Amino acid sequence: MPLLLGCIADDMTGATDLGSALVRAGMPTLLTIGVPSVPLEETAKAGAVVVALKSRMLPAPDAVDQSLAAQAWLQAAGAHQFLFKYCSTFDSTDAGNIGPVGDALLDATGERCTIVCPSYPANRRTVYQGNLFVGTQLLSESPMRDHPLTPMTDANLVRVLSRQTPRRVGLIAYDDIVRGPASIAARLDSLRGEGIAYAVVDAIDDRNLGDIAVACRDLRLVTGGAAIATGLVESFRHRGLLTDDVDGGMPVWPVGPAAIMAGSSSAATLAQVAAARVRWPSWQLDPLALADGRAHVDEASAWAIRHMASSPVLVYASAAPERLSEIRNQIGRDRAGALVEQAFAQIADRLVAAGLRRLIVAGGETSGAVVAGLGIEALQIGPAIAPGVPWTSSQGEPAIALALKSGNFGGPMFFIEALEMLP
């Protein structure tokens, strides 16, 4: 079938979130880990390809280079439309990377104007009057305000994005959205005529997203969260480009020991770690011990291998804000993050060599590091555990069942419920 949608995701968990949304909407989807070095035969069976990058926290020039490489590969594969996928909480700083990457992709696709649509109603992320809400809280008043890497202290996306790009940013407000696709398209054309490059779109429910997708059917580039993908799939279906008789199939799940690795310190992950510690053996990684050069990875790996034969194990670096502040003051934020990611990648490699076959990873940066460390190149998307988080199965040997979770997603019992899903 033709490659209808080429997707560029700025982190691993965002990529699996997007892949899950596409599969749930009936779109056969291939997920690649990084930009493939050669054309892939599997693209002939996919209506969408998601290229999972680890670019969210990179310096902006590096994130731009990776994203352009992904866009060029997808264009060569015949992609009809492109989606730049970022987090539904717009995780970024004033230095980027959403603005710089968006600018580069606008130029690469020949578009003058695109939408900015992070809304994800199923996960209680909505935009109204240009302000991003997490549940009933403004983003700037939610736990994201204290995120250790991307503290979100401004909920107004027009202002946030304007600090990341020299191009003009406007708004398609709710009054235009509720009037339907024709109204949205007309407002988009008006903004384009005014020299606006980015139109932040209000959206508070899935119907809004569907109307936005229809209005954007002719855009070469769309930017947003995973939820807008469902509307894009329906738009393809309405135009007769996608039929309902596709069969993506479900993975055959590997059987073997299980582990959870949590690198995120979001409020959601902290609650999930607390629930899992009550049920299973746990080990907390200490960034200060890693910085001192102690045999911390050796100790954690040996402990996990010893326990995982009889029980799932939890290895976590998640910590409360005050502890994170103490660590950053002693060794620096970037060094602490790099040490923890490297440690998780090394531990995962040793556990898989010892027979681990089911792995849950919490945190976008942690997930990217673990998947890269294991040398996984592609994933088959399976059923959703929670909105935005599917089980996946790695291709190649040994096959590993992976659940790669954004730190903010899932309820307190997520880790327990995820493992109970698999036979």
C-alpha positions as CSV (number, residue, x, y, z in Angstrom):
1,M,0.0,0.0,0.0
2,P,1.2,3.6,-0.4
3,L,3.1,5.2,2.5
4,L,0.5,7.7,3.5
5,L,2.1,9.1,6.7
6,G,5.8,9.5,7.5
7,C,6.2,10.3,11.2
8,I,9.2,11.8,13.0
9,A,9.0,11.3,16.8
10,D,11.4,13.1,19.1
11,D,11.7,10.3,21.7
12,M,11.2,6.6,22.0
13,T,8.1,6.6,24.2
14,G,6.5,9.2,22.0
15,A,7.1,7.0,19.0
16,T,5.4,4.0,20.6
17,D,2.6,6.2,21.8
18,L,2.1,7.4,18.2
19,G,2.4,3.8,16.8
20,S,-0.2,2.6,19.2
21,A,-2.6,5.4,18.1
22,L,-2.1,4.6,14.5
23,V,-2.6,0.8,14.9
24,R,-5.7,1.4,17.0
25,A,-7.1,3.6,14.2
26,G,-6.5,0.8,11.7
27,M,-3.3,2.0,10.1
28,P,-0.6,-0.7,9.5
29,T,2.5,0.8,11.1
30,L,6.2,0.1,11.1
31,L,8.3,1.7,13.9
32,T,12.1,2.1,13.3
33,I,14.7,2.9,15.9
34,G,16.5,5.8,14.4
35,V,16.8,6.5,10.7
36,P,17.3,3.3,8.8
37,S,20.5,3.2,6.7
38,V,18.8,1.4,3.8
39,P,15.3,1.1,2.4
40,L,13.2,-1.4,4.3
41,E,11.0,-4.0,2.5
42,E,8.5,-3.7,5.4
43,T,7.5,-0.2,4.3
44,A,5.6,-1.8,1.4
45,K,3.2,-3.3,4.0
46,A,2.8,-0.1,6.1
47,G,0.5,2.9,5.6
48,A,2.6,4.7,8.2
49,V,6.2,4.6,9.3
50,V,7.3,6.1,12.6
51,V,11.0,7.0,12.9
52,A,11.8,7.1,16.6
53,L,14.6,9.6,17.4
54,K,16.2,10.5,20.7
55,S,16.3,14.2,19.8
56,R,14.2,15.9,22.5
57,M,17.1,16.8,24.8
58,L,19.8,17.2,22.2
59,P,21.3,20.6,21.3
60,A,19.0,22.1,18.7
61,P,21.4,21.8,15.7
62,D,21.8,18.1,16.4
63,A,18.0,17.6,16.8
64,V,17.5,19.4,13.5
65,D,20.1,17.2,11.7
66,Q,18.4,14.0,12.9
67,S,15.0,15.2,12.0
68,L,15.9,16.3,8.5
69,A,17.6,12.9,8.0
70,A,14.4,11.2,9.0
71,Q,12.3,13.4,6.8
72,A,14.6,12.7,3.8
73,W,14.4,9.0,4.4
74,L,10.6,9.0,4.7
75,Q,10.3,11.2,1.6
76,A,12.5,8.8,-0.4
77,A,10.1,6.0,0.8
78,G,7.2,7.9,-0.8
79,A,5.5,9.5,2.3
80,H,2.4,11.5,1.3
81,Q,2.2,13.6,4.4
82,F,4.6,14.2,7.4
83,L,3.9,14.4,11.1
84,F,6.4,15.8,13.6
85,K,5.4,14.3,16.9
86,Y,6.4,15.8,20.2
87,C,5.0,15.4,23.8
88,S,1.5,16.3,24.7
89,T,3.0,18.5,27.5
90,F,5.2,20.3,24.9
91,D,8.4,19.3,26.7
92,S,11.0,21.8,25.6
93,T,13.0,24.8,26.6
94,D,13.3,28.3,25.2
95,A,16.3,27.0,23.2
96,G,14.2,24.4,21.5
97,N,13.8,21.9,20.2
98,I,10.2,22.1,18.8
99,G,10.7,25.5,17.1
100,P,14.0,24.8,15.4
101,V,13.0,21.3,14.2
102,G,9.6,22.7,13.0
103,D,11.4,25.5,11.1
104,A,13.7,23.0,9.3
105,L,10.8,20.6,8.4
106,L,8.7,23.5,7.1
107,D,11.6,24.3,4.7
108,A,12.2,20.7,3.8
109,T,8.6,20.0,2.9
110,G,8.0,23.4,1.2
111,E,5.2,24.4,3.5
112,R,4.8,28.0,4.7
113,C,2.4,27.3,7.6
114,T,1.5,24.3,9.8
115,I,-0.5,23.6,12.9
116,V,0.7,23.0,16.5
117,C,-1.6,20.4,18.1
118,P,-0.4,18.7,21.3
119,S,-3.9,18.0,22.6
120,Y,-4.4,14.5,23.9
121,P,-7.9,14.4,25.5
122,A,-7.7,10.7,26.5
123,N,-4.7,11.6,28.7
124,R,-6.4,14.9,29.8
125,R,-4.1,17.2,27.8
126,T,-6.2,19.9,26.2
127,V,-5.6,23.4,24.7
128,Y,-8.0,26.3,25.2
129,Q,-7.3,29.9,24.1
130,G,-3.8,28.7,23.3
131,N,-3.2,27.5,26.9
132,L,-2.2,23.9,27.5
133,F,-4.0,22.2,30.4
134,V,-3.1,19.0,32.2
135,G,-6.5,17.9,33.6
136,T,-7.9,21.0,35.2
137,Q,-4.5,22.6,35.8
138,L,-2.7,24.9,33.6
139,L,0.6,23.3,32.4
140,S,2.5,25.9,34.4
141,E,0.7,24.9,37.6
142,S,0.9,21.1,37.0
143,P,3.8,18.8,38.2
144,M,5.4,19.6,34.8
145,R,6.5,22.9,36.3
146,D,9.2,21.0,38.2
147,H,10.3,18.7,35.4
148,P,14.1,18.3,36.0
149,L,15.0,18.6,32.2
150,T,12.1,20.7,30.7
151,P,10.4,22.7,33.5
152,M,7.2,24.1,31.9
153,T,6.5,27.4,33.6
154,D,4.4,28.9,30.9
155,A,1.1,27.3,29.7
156,N,0.6,29.7,26.7
157,L,1.9,27.8,23.7
158,V,1.9,30.9,21.5
159,R,4.3,32.5,23.9
160,V,6.4,29.3,24.4
161,L,6.8,28.6,20.7
162,S,7.5,32.3,19.9
163,R,10.6,32.1,22.2
164,Q,11.9,29.1,20.1
165,T,11.5,30.4,16.6
166,P,12.0,33.7,14.7
167,R,8.8,32.8,12.7
168,R,5.4,34.2,13.7
169,V,3.0,32.1,15.8
170,G,-0.8,32.6,15.8
171,L,-3.9,30.9,17.2
172,I,-6.9,29.2,15.8
173,A,-9.2,29.6,18.8
174,Y,-12.0,27.4,20.0
175,D,-14.8,29.5,18.4
176,D,-13.3,28.7,15.0
177,I,-12.7,25.0,15.9
178,V,-16.3,24.3,16.9
179,R,-17.6,25.6,13.6
180,G,-15.9,22.6,11.9
181,P,-13.3,21.8,9.2
182,A,-14.3,24.6,6.8
183,S,-14.0,27.3,9.5
184,I,-10.6,25.8,10.6
185,A,-9.3,25.7,7.1
186,A,-10.4,29.3,6.4
187,R,-8.7,30.6,9.6
188,L,-5.6,28.7,8.7
189,D,-5.6,30.3,5.2
190,S,-6.1,33.7,6.8
191,L,-3.1,33.2,9.2
192,R,-1.0,32.0,6.3
193,G,-1.8,35.2,4.4
194,E,-0.7,37.2,7.5
195,G,2.7,35.5,7.4
196,I,2.0,33.2,10.4
197,A,4.1,30.0,10.2
198,Y,2.6,28.2,13.2
199,A,-1.1,28.0,14.1
200,V,-1.7,26.8,17.7
201,V,-5.0,25.0,17.6
202,D,-7.5,24.8,20.5
203,A,-8.8,21.3,21.0
204,I,-10.6,19.8,24.1
205,D,-12.1,16.6,22.7
206,D,-11.6,14.0,20.0
207,R,-14.2,15.6,17.7
208,N,-12.2,18.8,17.6
209,L,-9.1,16.7,16.6
210,G,-11.0,15.0,13.8
211,D,-12.2,18.3,12.4
212,I,-8.7,19.7,12.6
213,A,-7.3,16.7,10.8
214,V,-9.8,17.1,8.0
215,A,-9.0,20.8,7.7
216,C,-5.3,19.9,7.4
217,R,-5.7,17.2,4.8
218,D,-3.6,19.1,2.2
219,L,-0.8,20.2,4.5
220,R,2.5,18.4,3.7
221,L,3.5,18.9,7.4
222,V,1.5,18.6,10.6
223,T,3.0,18.9,14.1
224,G,1.5,17.7,17.3
225,G,1.0,14.9,19.8
226,A,-0.1,11.3,19.1
227,A,-3.8,12.0,19.3
228,I,-3.9,14.0,16.1
229,A,-2.8,10.9,14.2
230,T,-6.2,9.2,14.7
231,G,-7.8,12.1,12.9
232,L,-5.3,11.9,10.1
233,V,-6.0,8.2,9.6
234,E,-9.7,8.9,9.4
235,S,-9.0,11.6,6.8
236,F,-7.1,9.1,4.7
237,R,-10.0,6.6,5.1
238,H,-12.6,9.1,4.0
239,R,-10.7,9.9,0.9
240,G,-10.5,6.2,0.0
241,L,-6.7,6.0,0.5
242,L,-7.1,3.5,3.4
243,T,-9.4,0.5,3.5
244,D,-10.8,-1.3,6.5
245,D,-9.5,-4.8,5.5
246,V,-5.9,-4.4,6.6
247,D,-4.5,-6.8,9.2
248,G,-1.5,-5.7,11.2
249,G,-1.5,-8.8,13.3
250,M,-0.4,-9.2,16.9
251,P,3.0,-10.2,18.1
252,V,3.7,-13.6,19.7
253,W,4.8,-12.6,23.2
254,P,8.2,-13.8,24.4
255,V,8.1,-15.8,27.7
256,G,10.6,-15.3,30.4
257,P,11.6,-13.2,33.4
258,A,10.4,-9.6,33.7
259,A,11.8,-6.3,34.9
260,I,10.8,-2.7,35.3
261,M,13.3,0.1,34.8
262,A,12.2,3.6,35.9
263,G,14.3,6.7,35.0
264,S,11.5,9.3,35.1
265,S,10.9,11.3,38.2
266,S,7.4,12.6,37.1
267,A,4.6,12.5,39.6
268,A,2.9,9.6,37.7
269,T,6.1,7.5,37.7
270,L,6.8,8.1,41.3
271,A,3.4,6.8,42.2
272,Q,3.9,3.7,40.0
273,V,7.3,3.0,41.5
274,A,5.7,3.3,45.0
275,A,3.0,0.7,44.1
276,A,5.5,-1.7,42.5
277,R,7.9,-1.6,45.5
278,V,5.1,-2.9,47.7
279,R,4.8,-6.0,45.5
280,W,8.3,-6.8,44.0
281,P,12.0,-6.6,45.0
282,S,13.4,-3.2,44.1
283,W,16.8,-1.5,43.8
284,Q,17.4,2.3,43.6
285,L,20.2,3.6,41.4
286,D,22.2,6.4,43.0
287,P,23.6,8.9,40.5
288,L,26.2,10.0,43.1
289,A,27.5,6.4,43.3
290,L,27.7,6.2,39.5
291,A,29.6,9.5,39.5
292,D,32.1,8.3,42.1
293,G,33.0,5.3,39.8
294,R,31.7,2.7,42.3
295,A,30.7,-0.7,40.9
296,H,27.1,0.3,41.2
297,V,26.0,-1.1,37.8
298,D,27.7,-4.5,38.7
299,E,25.9,-4.6,42.0
300,A,22.5,-3.7,40.6
301,S,22.9,-6.2,37.7
302,A,23.9,-9.0,40.0
303,W,21.0,-8.3,42.4
304,A,18.5,-8.2,39.5
305,I,19.7,-11.4,37.9
306,R,19.5,-13.1,41.3
307,H,15.9,-12.1,42.0
308,M,14.3,-12.1,38.5
309,A,14.2,-15.9,38.3
310,S,11.4,-15.9,40.9
311,S,9.8,-12.5,40.6
312,P,9.6,-9.4,38.4
313,V,12.2,-6.8,39.6
314,L,12.2,-3.1,39.8
315,V,15.3,-1.0,39.2
316,Y,14.7,2.7,39.5
317,A,16.4,6.1,39.6
318,S,13.2,8.0,40.2
319,A,13.4,10.5,43.1
320,A,11.5,13.3,44.7
321,P,12.2,16.9,43.6
322,E,14.3,17.7,46.7
323,R,16.6,14.7,46.1
324,L,16.9,15.6,42.4
325,S,17.9,19.2,43.3
326,E,20.6,17.8,45.7
327,I,22.0,15.6,42.9
328,R,22.0,18.4,40.3
329,N,23.8,20.7,42.8
330,Q,26.6,18.1,43.3
331,I,27.2,16.7,39.8
332,G,25.0,18.7,37.4
333,R,21.8,17.9,35.7
334,D,23.2,16.8,32.4
335,R,25.9,14.6,33.9
336,A,23.4,13.0,36.2
337,G,21.0,12.2,33.4
338,A,23.7,10.8,31.2
339,L,25.1,8.5,34.0
340,V,21.6,7.1,34.8
341,E,20.8,6.5,31.1
342,Q,24.1,4.7,30.6
343,A,23.6,2.6,33.7
344,F,20.1,1.5,32.6
345,A,21.4,0.6,29.1
346,Q,24.2,-1.6,30.7
347,I,21.9,-3.2,33.2
348,A,19.3,-4.0,30.5
349,D,22.0,-5.6,28.3
350,R,23.2,-7.9,31.1
351,L,19.7,-8.9,32.1
352,V,18.7,-9.8,28.6
353,A,21.9,-11.9,28.3
354,A,20.8,-13.6,31.5
355,G,17.3,-14.5,30.1
356,L,15.1,-11.4,30.6
357,R,12.3,-11.4,28.0
358,R,9.8,-8.8,29.3
359,L,10.8,-5.3,30.1
360,I,8.9,-2.1,31.1
361,V,10.8,1.2,30.8
362,A,9.5,4.5,32.3
363,G,10.9,7.7,30.9
364,G,11.5,8.9,27.3
365,E,15.2,9.4,27.6
366,T,15.6,6.2,29.6
367,S,13.7,4.2,27.0
368,G,15.8,5.6,24.2
369,A,19.0,4.7,26.0
370,V,17.8,1.1,26.8
371,V,16.6,0.4,23.3
372,A,19.8,1.7,21.8
373,G,21.9,-0.3,24.2
374,L,20.1,-3.5,23.3
375,G,20.6,-2.8,19.6
376,I,16.9,-3.0,18.7
377,E,16.2,-1.7,15.2
378,A,12.4,-2.2,14.8
379,L,9.3,-2.9,16.9
380,Q,5.9,-4.5,16.2
381,I,3.1,-2.6,18.0
382,G,0.7,-4.6,20.1
383,P,-2.3,-3.7,22.4
384,A,-2.4,-0.6,24.5
385,I,-1.8,-1.0,28.3
386,A,-3.0,2.6,28.9
387,P,-3.7,5.5,26.6
388,G,-0.4,6.2,24.8
389,V,1.5,3.1,26.0
390,P,1.3,-0.2,24.0
391,W,3.1,-3.5,24.5
392,T,5.6,-4.0,21.6
393,S,7.8,-6.9,20.5
394,S,11.3,-6.3,19.2
395,Q,12.2,-7.8,15.9
396,G,15.3,-10.2,15.8
397,E,16.7,-12.5,18.3
398,P,16.1,-12.7,21.2
399,A,12.6,-11.2,20.9
400,I,11.8,-9.0,23.9
401,A,8.4,-7.8,25.0
402,L,8.8,-4.0,25.6
403,A,6.5,-1.4,27.1
404,L,8.1,2.0,26.7
405,K,6.3,4.5,28.9
406,S,6.4,8.3,28.9
407,G,7.0,9.4,32.5
408,N,3.7,11.2,32.7
409,F,1.5,8.3,31.4
410,G,-0.5,5.6,33.2
411,G,-2.2,5.3,36.6
412,P,-0.5,4.2,39.9
413,M,-0.9,0.5,39.1
414,F,0.5,0.7,35.6
415,F,3.5,-1.6,36.1
416,I,1.4,-4.3,37.7
417,E,-1.4,-4.0,35.2
418,A,1.0,-4.2,32.3
419,L,2.6,-7.4,33.3
420,E,-0.7,-9.0,34.1
421,M,-1.8,-8.3,30.5
422,L,0.7,-10.8,29.0
423,P,0.0,-14.5,29.0
